[in-house]
Amino acid sequence: MGHIHVPTYEIFPNNNDEEVFYCNLGSWKHTVKRTTVKNKTKFLKRTQISYFIVKESNKSLNTQFIIKDMI
């Protein structure tokens, strides 16, 4: 697992004049996925990043943690 040592956060307004907080945790990890192309097994290197989003709605906070595969 890697770390960019620069965790960041951004605040974005949404359409309802409420704020959305984007938090980049600054971490990533390499993964290997197996796939089949034309009846041959191939292995693809991917990188997973993680971040979370906090949205304010009706005076409550909703959180979403996301892990995304990057090529």
N, CA, C and O atoms as a DFTB+ gen file, in Angstrom:
284 C
 N C O
     1  1       0.848      -1.170       0.000
     2  2       0.000       0.000       0.000
     3  2       0.891       1.229       0.000
     4  3       1.888       1.276       0.721
     5  1       0.548       2.198      -0.783
     6  2       1.337       3.417      -0.856
     7  2       0.623       4.586      -0.217
     8  3      -0.545       4.506       0.163
     9  1       1.354       5.659      -0.112
    10  2       0.785       6.852       0.484
    11  2       1.456       8.054      -0.147
    12  3       2.683       8.104      -0.225
    13  1       0.679       9.022      -0.596
    14  2       1.274      10.187      -1.235
    15  2       1.669      11.260      -0.227
    16  3       2.273      12.269      -0.591
    17  1       1.327      11.042       1.038
    18  2       1.677      11.960       2.116
    19  2       1.081      13.340       1.946
    20  3       1.522      14.293       2.589
    21  1       0.083      13.458       1.088
    22  2      -0.582      14.745       0.915
    23  2      -2.100      14.520       0.944
    24  3      -2.772      14.714      -0.069
    25  1      -2.639      14.115       2.094
    26  2      -4.097      14.000       2.151
    27  2      -4.708      15.389       1.969
    28  3      -4.184      16.379       2.478
    29  1      -5.802      15.446       1.252
    30  2      -6.429      16.733       0.961
    31  2      -7.930      16.657       1.166
    32  3      -8.514      15.574       1.221
    33  1      -8.527      17.800       1.276
    34  2      -9.980      17.854       1.249
    35  2     -10.407      19.109       0.504
    36  3      -9.706      20.121       0.508
    37  1     -11.544      19.029      -0.121
    38  2     -12.111      20.148      -0.869
    39  2     -13.567      20.298      -0.459
    40  3     -14.226      19.318      -0.110
    41  1     -14.054      21.502      -0.501
    42  2     -15.460      21.775      -0.200
    43  2     -16.097      22.304      -1.480
    44  3     -15.616      23.268      -2.075
    45  1     -17.187      21.657      -1.892
    46  2     -17.888      22.052      -3.102
    47  2     -19.330      22.400      -2.760
    48  3     -19.959      21.677      -1.987
    49  1     -19.874      23.480      -3.308
    50  2     -21.306      23.732      -3.127
    51  2     -22.089      22.807      -4.052
    52  3     -21.626      22.483      -5.146
    53  1     -23.263      22.384      -3.624
    54  2     -24.102      21.607      -4.533
    55  2     -25.282      22.461      -4.965
    56  3     -25.325      23.654      -4.661
    57  1     -26.225      21.880      -5.658
    58  2     -27.339      22.639      -6.230
    59  2     -28.308      23.178      -5.187
    60  3     -29.110      24.058      -5.501
    61  1     -28.260      22.680      -3.961
    62  2     -29.205      23.091      -2.922
    63  2     -28.578      24.063      -1.929
    64  3     -29.058      24.184      -0.802
    65  1     -27.521      24.754      -2.327
    66  2     -26.791      25.666      -1.439
    67  2     -26.285      24.967      -0.187
    68  3     -26.152      25.595       0.864
    69  1     -26.004      23.683      -0.290
    70  2     -25.398      22.927       0.797
    71  2     -23.990      22.557       0.358
    72  3     -23.662      22.650      -0.825
    73  1     -23.165      22.140       1.296
    74  2     -21.778      21.848       0.978
    75  2     -21.516      20.354       0.896
    76  3     -22.112      19.564       1.627
    77  1     -20.617      19.980      -0.004
    78  2     -20.151      18.601      -0.145
    79  2     -18.656      18.616       0.160
    80  3     -17.911      19.398      -0.430
    81  1     -18.216      17.762       1.071
    82  2     -16.816      17.670       1.457
    83  2     -16.208      16.443       0.796
    84  3     -16.698      15.328       0.978
    85  1     -15.144      16.644       0.032
    86  2     -14.404      15.559      -0.610
    87  2     -13.099      15.402       0.158
    88  3     -12.344      16.363       0.301
    89  1     -12.828      14.198       0.653
    90  2     -11.620      13.943       1.452
    91  2     -10.798      12.852       0.790
    92  3     -11.227      11.701       0.722
    93  1      -9.621      13.209       0.303
    94  2      -8.684      12.248      -0.269
    95  2      -7.770      11.799       0.855
    96  3      -7.070      12.617       1.452
    97  1      -7.771      10.518       1.144
    98  2      -6.980       9.999       2.249
    99  2      -5.496       9.911       1.929
   100  3      -4.679       9.678       2.819
   101  1      -5.149      10.094       0.669
   102  2      -3.737      10.077       0.291
   103  2      -3.136       8.690       0.202
   104  3      -1.912       8.561       0.179
   105  1      -3.954       7.644       0.151
   106  2      -3.404       6.292       0.102
   107  2      -3.843       5.573      -1.174
   108  3      -4.868       5.902      -1.771
   109  1      -3.054       4.599      -1.570
   110  2      -3.352       3.777      -2.734
   111  2      -2.703       2.420      -2.546
   112  3      -1.823       2.252      -1.701
   113  1      -3.144       1.446      -3.342
   114  2      -2.489       0.137      -3.328
   115  2      -2.578      -0.480      -4.712
   116  3      -3.535      -0.259      -5.454
   117  1      -1.555      -1.261      -5.041
   118  2      -1.533      -1.974      -6.320
   119  2      -2.290      -3.284      -6.171
   120  3      -2.208      -3.947      -5.137
   121  1      -3.021      -3.648      -7.202
   122  2      -3.718      -4.924      -7.245
   123  2      -3.445      -5.573      -8.598
   124  3      -3.024      -4.905      -9.542
   125  1      -3.684      -6.861      -8.685
   126  2      -3.559      -7.597      -9.937
   127  2      -4.882      -8.311     -10.169
   128  3      -5.381      -9.022      -9.297
   129  1      -5.445      -8.110     -11.368
   130  2      -6.704      -8.759     -11.718
   131  2      -6.471      -9.718     -12.869
   132  3      -5.734      -9.425     -13.810
   133  1      -7.120     -10.874     -12.771
   134  2      -7.019     -11.867     -13.834
   135  2      -8.199     -11.685     -14.780
   136  3      -9.332     -11.495     -14.339
   137  1      -7.931     -11.742     -16.067
   138  2      -8.977     -11.631     -17.070
   139  2      -8.674     -12.594     -18.209
   140  3      -7.557     -13.100     -18.315
   141  1      -9.646     -12.846     -19.047
   142  2      -9.468     -13.722     -20.199
   143  2      -9.738     -12.925     -21.470
   144  3     -10.795     -12.313     -21.625
   145  1      -8.767     -12.943     -22.371
   146  2      -8.894     -12.269     -23.651
   147  2      -8.594     -13.290     -24.737
   148  3      -7.498     -13.847     -24.781
   149  1      -9.561     -13.538     -25.612
   150  2      -9.407     -14.509     -26.706
   151  2      -8.909     -15.849     -26.175
   152  3      -7.958     -16.419     -26.710
   153  1      -9.551     -16.348     -25.127
   154  2      -9.255     -17.635     -24.501
   155  2      -7.852     -17.722     -23.897
   156  3      -7.345     -18.823     -23.682
   157  1      -7.226     -16.594     -23.625
   158  2      -5.928     -16.582     -22.955
   159  2      -6.071     -15.816     -21.650
   160  3      -6.715     -14.768     -21.593
   161  1      -5.458     -16.358     -20.602
   162  2      -5.494     -15.687     -19.309
   163  2      -4.456     -14.577     -19.284
   164  3      -3.290     -14.791     -19.614
   165  1      -4.890     -13.402     -18.893
   166  2      -4.005     -12.247     -18.777
   167  2      -4.117     -11.699     -17.360
   168  3      -5.143     -11.871     -16.702
   169  1      -3.078     -11.050     -16.901
   170  2      -3.077     -10.389     -15.603
   171  2      -2.855      -8.891     -15.829
   172  3      -1.925      -8.485     -16.526
   173  1      -3.713      -8.095     -15.233
   174  2      -3.646      -6.654     -15.390
   175  2      -3.290      -5.996     -14.070
   176  3      -3.887      -6.300     -13.037
   177  1      -2.329      -5.104     -14.102
   178  2      -1.967      -4.354     -12.904
   179  2      -2.880      -3.139     -12.803
   180  3      -3.046      -2.392     -13.767
   181  1      -3.464      -2.952     -11.639
   182  2      -4.342      -1.819     -11.367
   183  2      -3.882      -1.130     -10.091
   184  3      -3.137      -1.705      -9.297
   185  1      -4.320       0.072      -9.908
   186  2      -4.077       0.793      -8.671
   187  2      -5.423       1.191      -8.088
   188  3      -6.265       1.747      -8.794
   189  1      -5.633       0.915      -6.812
   190  2      -6.859       1.307      -6.134
   191  2      -6.604       2.559      -5.306
   192  3      -5.626       2.637      -4.562
   193  1      -7.493       3.536      -5.444
   194  2      -7.429       4.724      -4.603
   195  2      -8.670       4.746      -3.726
   196  3      -9.689       4.143      -4.063
   197  1      -8.581       5.436      -2.615
   198  2      -9.737       5.529      -1.720
   199  2      -9.944       6.966      -1.287
   200  3      -8.993       7.722      -1.089
   201  1     -11.208       7.323      -1.144
   202  2     -11.574       8.648      -0.662
   203  2     -12.972       8.571      -0.083
   204  3     -13.668       7.571      -0.256
   205  1     -13.383       9.622       0.601
   206  2     -14.757       9.643       1.065
   207  2     -15.366      11.017       0.839
   208  3     -14.673      12.027       0.723
   209  1     -16.681      11.010       0.783
   210  2     -17.466      12.217       0.537
   211  2     -18.457      12.365       1.687
   212  3     -19.096      11.397       2.098
   213  1     -18.575      13.571       2.193
   214  2     -19.557      13.876       3.231
   215  2     -20.487      14.936       2.665
   216  3     -20.042      16.001       2.238
   217  1     -21.793      14.636       2.664
   218  2     -22.783      15.578       2.157
   219  2     -23.705      15.994       3.295
   220  3     -24.120      15.182       4.123
   221  1     -24.002      17.264       3.306
   222  2     -24.959      17.779       4.281
   223  2     -26.312      17.887       3.598
   224  3     -26.427      18.474       2.522
   225  1     -27.324      17.327       4.216
   226  2     -28.664      17.360       3.654
   227  2     -29.674      17.408       4.791
   228  3     -29.673      16.549       5.673
   229  1     -30.515      18.395       4.765
   230  2     -31.543      18.558       5.807
   231  2     -30.945      18.511       7.210
   232  3     -31.474      17.852       8.106
   233  1     -29.841      19.216       7.382
   234  2     -29.154      19.325       8.669
   235  2     -28.632      17.994       9.208
   236  3     -28.451      17.845      10.417
   237  1     -28.390      17.031       8.327
   238  2     -27.750      15.779       8.723
   239  2     -26.603      15.505       7.752
   240  3     -26.592      16.022       6.635
   241  1     -25.643      14.692       8.183
   242  2     -24.487      14.366       7.363
   243  2     -24.605      12.954       6.821
   244  3     -24.908      12.017       7.560
   245  1     -24.365      12.807       5.536
   246  2     -24.359      11.506       4.875
   247  2     -22.953      11.252       4.359
   248  3     -22.369      12.105       3.690
   249  1     -22.407      10.076       4.669
   250  2     -21.040       9.767       4.252
   251  2     -21.023       8.635       3.240
   252  3     -21.888       7.760       3.247
   253  1     -20.025       8.667       2.373
   254  2     -19.844       7.632       1.364
   255  2     -18.351       7.376       1.221
   256  3     -17.592       8.295       0.912
   257  1     -17.922       6.140       1.444
   258  2     -16.524       5.742       1.286
   259  2     -16.385       5.042      -0.051
   260  3     -17.156       4.131      -0.351
   261  1     -15.412       5.450      -0.867
   262  2     -15.282       4.943      -2.221
   263  2     -13.884       4.359      -2.417
   264  3     -12.884       4.976      -2.051
   265  1     -13.830       3.164      -2.998
   266  2     -12.582       2.553      -3.446
   267  2     -12.716       2.388      -4.958
   268  3     -13.651       1.748      -5.440
   269  1     -11.784       2.965      -5.694
   270  2     -11.893       2.992      -7.140
   271  2     -10.651       2.386      -7.774
   272  3      -9.529       2.676      -7.358
   273  1     -10.857       1.537      -8.789
   274  2      -9.752       0.992      -9.576
   275  2      -9.324       2.006     -10.623
   276  3     -10.150       2.541     -11.363
   277  1      -8.034       2.262     -10.675
   278  2      -7.475       3.147     -11.696
   279  2      -6.573       2.305     -12.592
   280  3      -5.937       1.364     -12.119
   281  1      -6.514       2.625     -13.852
   282  2      -5.657       1.899     -14.787
   283  2      -4.296       2.544     -14.804
   284  3      -3.408       2.092     -15.527
